[in-house]
Amino acid sequence: METETLRNADKWFALHDINTFIHKDKIYIDTETFELELSEKEIEYRAELYVNLKNKNLLKQNTYEKLR
């Protein structure tokens, strides 16, 4: 999976206060008790949502630069 896709998905989760981490081209949701691996389709979908928010200027100025 492309690094940019992973980062964009990770930023989408950060916007929604969902703890995630990237490991070996995968994203995991960290619940502090266990981790859930996300499917590639889920990662692609969340990355697309983040890019759409960014392209439509729906993020506060510099928000995406401050995320992770």
C-alpha positions in Angstrom: 0.0 0.0 0.0 1.2 3.5 -0.8 2.7 5.5 2.1 0.6 8.5 1.2 -2.6 6.5 1.4 -1.6 5.2 4.8 -0.8 8.6 6.1 -4.0 10.2 4.8 -6.1 7.4 6.4 -4.1 7.8 9.6 -4.8 11.6 9.5 -8.6 10.9 9.1 -8.6 8.8 12.2 -6.6 11.4 14.1 -9.3 14.0 13.2 -11.8 11.8 14.8 -9.8 11.1 17.9 -9.3 7.4 17.0 -5.9 6.0 18.1 -4.1 4.3 15.2 -0.6 3.2 14.2 1.0 2.2 11.0 3.1 -1.0 10.9 4.4 -2.8 7.8 2.0 -1.1 5.3 -1.0 -1.7 7.5 -3.1 0.4 9.9 -4.2 -0.8 13.3 -6.7 0.8 15.7 -5.3 0.8 19.2 -7.9 0.4 21.9 -5.2 0.2 24.6 -6.3 -3.3 25.3 -5.8 -4.8 21.9 -5.2 -3.8 18.3 -7.5 -4.2 15.2 -6.0 -4.5 11.8 -7.9 -2.6 9.1 -8.6 -4.0 5.7 -7.0 -2.3 2.6 -10.4 -1.2 1.4 -11.1 0.5 4.8 -7.7 2.3 4.7 -8.4 3.4 1.1 -11.8 4.7 2.0 -10.6 6.7 5.0 -7.7 8.1 3.0 -10.2 9.2 0.3 -12.4 10.9 3.0 -9.5 12.8 4.3 -8.4 13.9 0.8 -11.9 15.1 0.1 -12.0 17.1 3.3 -8.7 18.7 2.4 -9.6 19.4 -1.2 -12.9 21.0 -0.2 -11.1 23.2 2.4 -13.2 21.7 5.2 -10.2 21.4 7.5 -9.1 24.3 9.7 -6.0 26.0 8.3 -2.9 23.9 9.0 -4.9 21.1 10.7 -3.6 18.5 8.4 0.0 19.7 8.8 -0.2 19.3 12.6 -1.7 15.8 12.5 0.9 13.1 13.3 
